[in-house]
Amino acid sequence: MGLAGAAMAQDAAVLCRSWRDRLSLAPRRRASTAPRRSQSFDELTAYTGIQKHRAIAARFQFSDPFYQCHAPSRTPYIVVEGRTLLNFSAYDYLGLNGHPAVSAAAQAAIAQYGTSVSASRIVAGEIDLHRELEAALSAHYRTEAALTFVSGHATNVSTIAALTEPGDLILHDELSHNSILVGAKLSGARVLAFRHNDLTSLQRLLERERAHHKNVLIVVEGLYSMDGDMPDLRALIDLKRRYGAWLMVDEAHAFGVLGHTGHGIAEAAGVDPGEVDIWMGTLSKALAACGGYICGAEALIEVLRFRASGQVYSVGMSPPLAAAALAALKIARAEPERVARLQANGRLFLSEARRLGLDTATCQGYAICPVMVGDIVSAGRVTDRMLARGIYVLPIIYPAVPLKAARLRFFLTSEHTPEQICEALRITAEEVKAS
Ligand SMILES: Cc1ncc(COP(=O)(O)O)c(C=O)c1O
């Protein structure tokens, strides 16, 4: 039996079962006499998987780099266990975390409103700071409206799930962030991945599937968080128009980073932001706060205001965070030299890494640069050695990336100096070669 035949037989079996159930003709399942119990948490595969990672670290004698606690630090440094290290693990891209004007705005908001709005925005949690921030974001993207959420992750999950449903199709890049995948799964829509940044692969899916679905949502990222590369936005707009789909771009790592004034991938590609249906971003990266946003048409925002679960059933953004993001946005727009410094650092990192023979995969030299190291053991060892030599960079390992594609992921900021980048790469090259 071919695949189609097998699927039909399966469908028929399901149908028969459901009719038998309705007519109460179902053969009675004998209740098991064995006592049933849920597994204890340490029997869960999730738990045993984590322990396996720990065992590998212990066996090959490298330390567990995750969940390390740091003392108060300012970009580009981090203080861990009393040592001041050069930090390449923070996405404070424009160095605005701790900026006096940003902190002062947060403190003023606390003095005025306290630390919480104490309600969902739909029922008594709305304050003027939310509206001011949204007005500033929609002005930035030149869209009709904007909506903020308390987390970037929740923004993707609840936006995608609110907009699509069974009968729709979601097409996403295979390297999409977890929040996109969770939202897609929750929506009930059909979900298909296309090969990373491969628009021929996307077009093939559109050609084959478009006619069978009502609404089609294409989701991409402005700058990919593991590989530091970006999609061809012009070609994506062309495809979405041709096939009558919506295009959603997640700018978590593109806002403040791409385009000569940091406006994001639309500016970098020389495209009118109005050509993209849904702009998504986070406040936790270049904007030094916490939360996410959607910018787009008035009707889109209206749907989300009343239907996105992470909006309707969640508290409004806390006043100091809204104020901090607003202040950071104003500084980011007023001081494009921060973006210029960040971009110069990205170019320097990429050219220097290549000169030293490091493998940076498809990195395009913006704020995120991976250095490929192979497997988890090499990643752990190199990370440890880098730490010992004063460089704080974290490994990205399976399951976040394929088993043999472990890497050190460098986040660059406007605050790193060229000397710090060259020194960090010199140490990286020595340690990767020695691993
Ligand atoms: C591409 C992308 N989208 C969404 C998010 C979620 O954002 P947040 O961490 O602000 O919740 C992240 C987080 O790193 C991300 O990389």
Ligand as a Chemical Component Dictionary entry (heavy atoms), coordinates in Angstrom:
data_LIG
# 
_chem_comp.id                   LIG 
_chem_comp.type                 NON-POLYMER 
_chem_comp.pdbx_formal_charge   0 
_chem_comp.three_letter_code    LIG 
# 
loop_
_chem_comp_atom.comp_id 
_chem_comp_atom.atom_id 
_chem_comp_atom.alt_atom_id 
_chem_comp_atom.type_symbol 
_chem_comp_atom.charge 
_chem_comp_atom.model_Cartn_x 
_chem_comp_atom.model_Cartn_y 
_chem_comp_atom.model_Cartn_z 
_chem_comp_atom.pdbx_ordinal 
LIG C1 C1 C 0 13.950 35.585 16.670 1  
LIG C2 C2 C 0 13.398 35.728 18.056 2  
LIG N1 N1 N 0 12.097 35.982 18.215 3  
LIG C3 C3 C 0 11.540 36.105 19.435 4  
LIG C4 C4 C 0 12.309 36.000 20.571 5  
LIG C5 C5 C 0 11.673 36.136 21.925 6  
LIG O1 O1 O 0 11.961 37.383 22.465 7  
LIG P1 P1 P 0 12.098 37.655 24.041 8  
LIG O2 O2 O 0 13.379 37.019 24.492 9  
LIG O3 O3 O 0 12.154 39.137 24.105 10 
LIG O4 O4 O 0 10.912 37.064 24.691 11 
LIG C6 C6 C 0 13.675 35.752 20.461 12 
LIG C7 C7 C 0 14.516 35.649 21.672 13 
LIG O5 O5 O 0 15.693 35.629 21.674 14 
LIG C8 C8 C 0 14.243 35.610 19.158 15 
LIG O6 O6 O 0 15.542 35.350 19.006 16 
# 
loop_
_chem_comp_bond.comp_id 
_chem_comp_bond.atom_id_1 
_chem_comp_bond.atom_id_2 
_chem_comp_bond.value_order 
_chem_comp_bond.pdbx_ordinal 
LIG C1 C2 SING 1  
LIG C2 N1 SING 2  
LIG C2 C8 DOUB 3  
LIG N1 C3 DOUB 4  
LIG C3 C4 SING 5  
LIG C4 C5 SING 6  
LIG C4 C6 DOUB 7  
LIG C5 O1 SING 8  
LIG O1 P1 SING 9  
LIG P1 O2 DOUB 10 
LIG P1 O3 SING 11 
LIG P1 O4 SING 12 
LIG C6 C7 SING 13 
LIG C6 C8 SING 14 
LIG C7 O5 DOUB 15 
LIG C8 O6 SING 16 
# 
